Structure formats: C-alpha cells, structure tokens
C-alpha cells in the first residue's frame, strides 16, 4: 500500500498569486534553516574544519529511535551546493540584500575541494608530511566527531567505510563527481566576479580535469590513478569517451587549453556527439543521462534535433519522461535548461512558461520530501518531490528525509530566469508573441 501526501496540481496554467510567490520564498527560507541545522555541518567560526560543507544525502529515523545520517558522492553534492550558493548570492545582490553570509558559505564550500585533495593520500596510509594538490581527492571526510553537531546517532560516509583500507577504491575520485562540480563552478564563474573567487574556480577546475589525465613515460591516458598504490580507480574506457567534453569544460572554466591525448580532435568530438545523440538507447541511463545533459547545459553544446541547447534539453528530458513513467516526473532535470539560459542566454522562441516552474515549486511538501515504510505501508511525499533529489530521480525508494537542496537550487534558478532583470533571460519575461510560445503554454495547462 502506498500513501501519497501533499497531492499537487502540477503544470497548471493558472496564474500564481503574489501570495504564492511569497510562499515560494518562505518555503525556501524554511528549507534553508532546516538544511543548515540537520543536513550539513557548517560553522561560521571554523568554516574549513573536517567534514564541513558536505551535504547529507538523507536523514533517517530508525525503528529503534536512532537517527542515521548518510553521505555518498560527496563531491557531486558539493558541486550542486556551490551552484545553489552562487545563484543565491546573485539573487540577494539583485534585491539589495546582505550577501556576506552567503559569500562566506561559498568560500568555505570552494575550500572543501582543496581540503579533500590535500588529505586524500592519507586514507591509503601515506604518512608523508608533504601534501600537494594533484587532483586526487576524497569524496568526503566525514567522521563520527560531527554526530553531536548534527544531532545524530549513526553516521555512514565513504570516509568512515573506506579510509584506511589500502585495497579499496571507495571514497576515491570518479568523473561523475566532476559532473555536479562543473555546474557549480560555472555558476560561480558567472555570478561571483570577485578575483579571489574566480581564481579558486580556475584552480579547482584544473585539478578536476588534470586529475583524470595521466602520463606514464610517453603514454598519455584519460584515467584516474591512485598515486599511493599506483592502481587505477577509474579506467580509460570509463572516462575516455567523454574526454572531449571534459577538455571543453576545462577550457571553459579555466580559459586555458586543457587538451590532452588528442582530446580536442574531430574524432573525440564525434564520439561526444554520438553520446549526445544516443543517450536514450539505454532505458536506465540514469547517471549517464545526467552526465551528458549537465555537461551539455554548461557548455551550451547540443546534439541534433534542435537549433539551440535549451530547446534540445527540453526535448531530451521530455523523451526521458515518456521513456521512464516509473520515475513519476513531469520533467526530468528541470534545473538544467535554466542553468543553460543563465550561463548563455536564449536565442530560441519556445521558452517554457513561468507557470511550469511555479507549479513545481508549489508542489514541494511544506516540511520537506521523505519516504518511509510504516506498518508495511509506504508513506512518501507526492511526485515530483518523492525522490532523493531531482538531480537523481531514479533514487525514489530511499528511506528517510531528504535535504531539499534541489528545491533551493531550483528556486534560485527560477527567480533569476523569470523574476530578475538579467539581460540574458529577457525572453522569459515576455508574454507569448507567437504560436510556438502559445503552444508551450498550452502544453502545461
């Protein structure tokens, strides 16, 4: 038996009132308070301490009354957190509000990348006192010491599970960790024009990309190698197909040439285009879908079928919705088209109506998304807010309460696209002027 709570009126074309607009912000502020109290360790007094600035995936109240916190893919989540902060900073700046607290959180989050890099080798028992940044990083450095800070009894993290196990590949880098980080770094590059912050973006992006580039003698390979054990973490076959995309991302974020092992040649560009054009071959592509679509959004680089990246993203995500009705989503990865527009503008004539996103925000449960099994009955929040996150909507049976970082990310992106006076989103503030725009509005009635 499944019990659905907070049934929404999704994709209504009914205008949302000013009171509802205020409600979106009120909900955001509640989720924000909840996030910093229960789903992330951050201290203004010691913002760079171990375990800080890494979002909890979920918080679970167990049947024995103990509270369990779970971390996984820490750097992937960190990237989305960084992106949310960058957009929050811009929203506060445009509305003449205090940006300093957000800026401090952003600085601490960016510093986390280097912190995880500096200490990575020690998890494989490297006792060397000299540490250097080399692009080999931990996914998290969560320890039991932060239990009290987050009011939890049990912590589960990659650091706790794998640190000290020499043969383990757990808690080591992977190129999917970079996917989420590319989004965050690109938004910081766009919206936080502070020289020190911009330098951080370049340094972190360089580490992420160069960490996948290995040269042994004269041989150059796209591969992740543990520098302590000299064993491969992620093999060339896993990363190689995306070498063109990783190179272009490095070029974009650093404004330097990050090509390596012929990664900028037409052959590898064609391989990247092949991936873009065929991502739906695998019905259960999941993270591969997200990797290709998120990189495309940030690079403003699209496959065939549409004339611009925004329209291509909308088309591809609509196809995934039809292919995977089990995900119970009205739109897959709703944040990616907004990220693309914020970074690169829009030259098309088919923007989604504001009401599509308003309905999505309005549907978010007041106390946050969750999934529990009680007396053999599933009790969960209603779609589309029923999965761990819409960053990964296939995780729709994870027991616990979710961090709602996705709502905070989406709200900031929605506000900047539909409510701000940013030049690159001007078309999203206009009334429908042609049949294409009217058709898009009718689609979400």
N, C-alpha and C positions, 0 to 999 in steps of 0.2 A: 504494500500500500504506500502511495506517495502523497504526502500532504504539501500543497503549494501555498505559500504565504505571500501576501502583498501582490496580488494579481494586478498587472499594469495594463494600461491602454496604450499599447505600443504603436508607433508610427501613425498616430492620429494627426490629421492636418488642422485640428482645432487650435487656434492661436493660444499660446500660453500667456497667462496674465502676468502683470508686473509683480504680483504677489508670488507667483510661481518662480519668476526669475529670482526674487529674493530667497525663495525656498531652496533653490539650487545652491546658492552661496551659503545659506545656513547649514545645509546638509554637508557641504564641503568643509565648513569650519568644524562641524561635529566629527566628521571622519578624520580631519586633521588632528584634532585633540586626541581622539581615540588611537590614531596611528602612533603618535609620539609617546603616548602613555603605555600602550600594550604591544606595539608591533615593530618598534625599532629602539635601539639604545642610542640616545644622543644626549650629551651633556655640554651645555654652553661653557662650563668651566674647564672641561677636558675633552674637547671635540675630536681629538685624534687618538683616543685610547683604544685598546684592543677590543674588537667586537662591535665597535660603533659604526653607525651609518649603513648598516646592512639590514634590509627589511626582512622581517619574519614572513614566511610563506603563509602559515596558518597557526592558529592558536586553538588547542583542543582541550575541552573539559572532559576528562576520562570518567568512566563509570565509578572509579574508586575515589573520585573527588579531586584528583591531582590535575594540575594544569600543565600541559605539554606544549612546548614551542618548537616549531620545525623550520629549519633553514635548508635550502638546496639551491644550486645555481645562483650563488650569492652575487656574483659579478653581473650576471644577466639582470637580476632585480635591481642592483645598484645603478645600472645604466638607465633604467626607467625612472628610478627615483631622482637621478640627476636631471633627466629631462623634465620631470614634473617641476622641480625647483627652478629650472631655467625659465619655464613658462610662467610660473608663479611670480618670479622676480619681474618679468616684463609686465604682467597684469598689474601688479602693485605699483610699478613705476608709472604706467599709463594712467592710473587712477590716483596718482599723487599720494600714495601711502608709504609707510616706512618699509624699505626694502632690506634694511640691515640684518634682521634676524634670518631672513631667507638667504641672504648672501653668505652669512656665516655657516649655515647648514650646507650650502652648496660647496663652500671651500672645504669643509670637513669631509663631504662626500667625495670630492675630487681627490683629496689627500688619501682617502682609503685605497685608491688604486695603487699608489706607491707603497703604502704600508703593507698591503698584501703581496707586493712584489719583493720588498726588502726581506721579508721573513720566510718566503716560500721554501728555500732550500733547507731551513732548519727542520721542517716537517719530515724530511728524509734523512735526518740526523747529521746534517752538515754542521759541524761545530766551528766552522771558520768565523772569525770575528769581523772579517771584512765583508761587507754586503754591498752589492751593486744592483742597480736597476737593469734588468736584462729581458723583461717581457715574460718571464716565468713567474706566475703569481698563484696565490691560493684563491679559491672561490669564496672562502670565508675564513675568519679566525675567531669564531665564536667559542667561548669557553664557559664552564659552569659558573664562573665568577660573576656573570651578569644575571644570574637567577633572581636575586633579590631586586635588582633594578627593574626587571620586567614582571615581577610578581609571579614567578613560575616555579614549578617543582622539578620538571624534567626538560632538558634541552637536547635536541637532536640536530646536529650540524655535521657537515662534511669534515670540519676540523676535528670535532670530537671523535668521529667514527674512524678517520683515516690517518690523522697526524701521528707520525712515529712508526707507521707500517711501511717498511722500506719497499716492499714489492707492490704496494698499492698505487693505482692510478687515480684513486679518488681524491677529490679536492684539488686537482691539477687543472690547468687551463684547457679550454677547448674553443673552437672558433665560434660555437653558438653563444658562448659568454660574450664574445665581441659584438654579436648582432644587437643585443639590447644596449650595449655601451655606445655603439655608433649613433643610435637615436639620441641618447642623452648628450653626448659630446657635440653633435651637430646643432642641437637646440641651444646649448651654451654658447657655441661659436656665433650663433645668430643673434642672441638676445642679451648677452652679458659682455659688452665691449670694454671690459676692464683689462688692461695689458697683462697683469699677473694671471688672471683667469684664462685669458686667451693662450698664454704660454703653457699653462697647465694642460689645456686641451691638446695642444700640439705634442707635448711630451707624452701624454697618456696614449694618444692615438698612435704615436710612433712605437711605443712599447707593445701595444696590442698587435700591430701589424708585423713589426720586426720579430716578435716572439714566435711567429709562425714561419719565419724564413730561416732556414738552416744551411750553413755552408760547411761541408766537411772536405777538406782538401780543395779540389777543384769542382766538386759536386755541389750543386745548389738544389735544394728541395724545399717545397712547402710542407712543413711537418713541425709538430711540437715535440721537442726532446726534453726530457728531464736532465738538467745539467749536472745533477749529483750522480744519478745512476746511468746516465747516457742511454736510457731506454726510451723508445718512442711512447708518447702519450696519445697523440692523435696522428695517424699515419697520413702519408702524402695523398692516398686515394680519397680520404675524407675531406681534406682541405683543398686539394689541387683543383677540383672542378670550379671552385669559387675564387681562384687566385686572381683573376681579372677584377672581380668585384671588390675583393679585399684591397687590391692595389689602388683602384679608383677611389675607394673610401679613404685610404691613407693619403692619397693625393689631395682629396677634397678637404680633409680635416687639418692637414699639416701645411698645405700649399707647397709641398716639396715632392720630388719624384720618389715614389715608394716601390717602383717596379723591381721585380726580382725573378730570375729564372724564366725570362721571356714572358712574364705575366701580362705585359701590355701589348702582346702581338694580336693580330687578327684572329689567329686560331683560338686563343683563350677567350677573346671577346665573343666569338661564335659559340663557344661552349657555354658561356654565361647566357647568351641569348637563347640557346637551346633549353636551358633550365627555366628561364622566364616563360618561354612559350609552352612548356610541357609540365608545369608544376602540378597540374590536376590529374596527371596519369596515375599517381598514387592516391587512392581514395583516403588513405590515412597518412597523408604527408605531414600533418601537424607541424613540428618544429621546422621541417624543411620549407613548408609553406611560409612560415613566419620569417625565416632567414631570407628567402628570396624576395618576399614582398617588402620587408622592412628595409633591406638594403636598396631596393629599387626606389622606395619612397624618399630615402635620404639623398640618394644620388640624382633623383629626378630622371631616372633611366628606366624605360619601359619596353615591354615586348610588343608583339604585333597585336593588331586589332583595334587600337585607338591612337589618336594623334597626340595625346599628352599623358603624362604619368598619372595624374589624378583620376581621369576617366578610366584608365587602364586598371588602376587599383580597385575602383568601384566595380568594374565589370568582373574582375577576377574574384573579388570577395563575394559578389552575388552568386557566382558559379559555385563557390565552395558551400554557400548556404544551401543551394539546391542539391549538391552532391552529398552533403552531410546533415540531413534533417535531424539526426540523433543529437546533434550539438544544441539544438533548440535556440538558435541565434537568428535574429532578424538581419544582422550584418556582422560579418566576421572582421575582426581587427578594425573597429570603427575609428580608431585614432590615427591609423596610418595615412588615409587621404588628407586629414587635417595637418599632420606633420609635414607632408609633402607641400601643401599650399603655403604653410607658414614659412618654410625654408625657401621656396622657389616661385611662389605666386601661381596664378592660374590663367591660362590663355584660352580655355575652352568656353563652352556656353551651356554646360549641363551640371551646374553645382547642385549638390543635394540641398533640399530646403532646410531651413533652420529647425523646423518642427521635427525632423527626423531625429536630431540630436536632443532636442528638448524632451521628446518622449522617452528617449533612452535614459536621460538624467532623471526624469520624473519617476521612472520605474525603479530606481535604486532603493532598496529597503532602508528604512529610517535608521535602524541600528546596525546595518552592515550585512553583507552576504554571509551565508552559512549553509552547512549541510550536516545533519545528524541522523542517526538511526536510533529511534526511541520505541521500545516495546515492539520491535520488528517492523515499525513503520518509518519510512524516510520522511524527515521533516527538513525542508530546504526553502531557501528564498526562490522567488519565481524567476524564470528566464526573462531577460538575458543575464540577470545578475545571480546566476545559480552555480557558476563555475569558480574555480580558484581565482581566476582573473580572465578578462577577455584578451589579455596578452597570450593566454594559453587555454582557450575554451574547451579543449579536449579533456582537461582535468576537471570533470564535472561530478565526480563522486568522492572527492577528498573530504574526509570527515573533519569538521572544525569550523572556526570562524575565520573569515578572510580579511586581508589587510586593507582592501578598498583603495589601494594605490592607483588602481585603474580608473576609479571614479575621479580622483583628484587630478590625474593626468588628463582625462577626457574633459573635465570641466574647464581647466585652464586652456586647453586647445580650442574647445568650443567658444569660450569667451573671446579669445584673441581673434578667431576667424569671423565670428558672427556679430560680435558686440564692440570690437575695437575699431579705431580709425586707421589701422595699419594699411599702408598703400597696397601691399601685395594681396590683400583679401577684399579689395573693393567690390569685386563682382558678387561676393557672398552677402553684401549688404543691400544689393539692388533687388527691386521687385522683378518677377518674371517678365521678360521682354520679348520672348519668342516661344515657339512651340516646344523647343527642347526643354526649356526651363519649366514650362507649364506641365509637360509630360512628367518631369521628375517630381513635381509637387503632387500630381495625381497618383503617382506610384505609392506615396506614403500616406494617402488618405485612409 
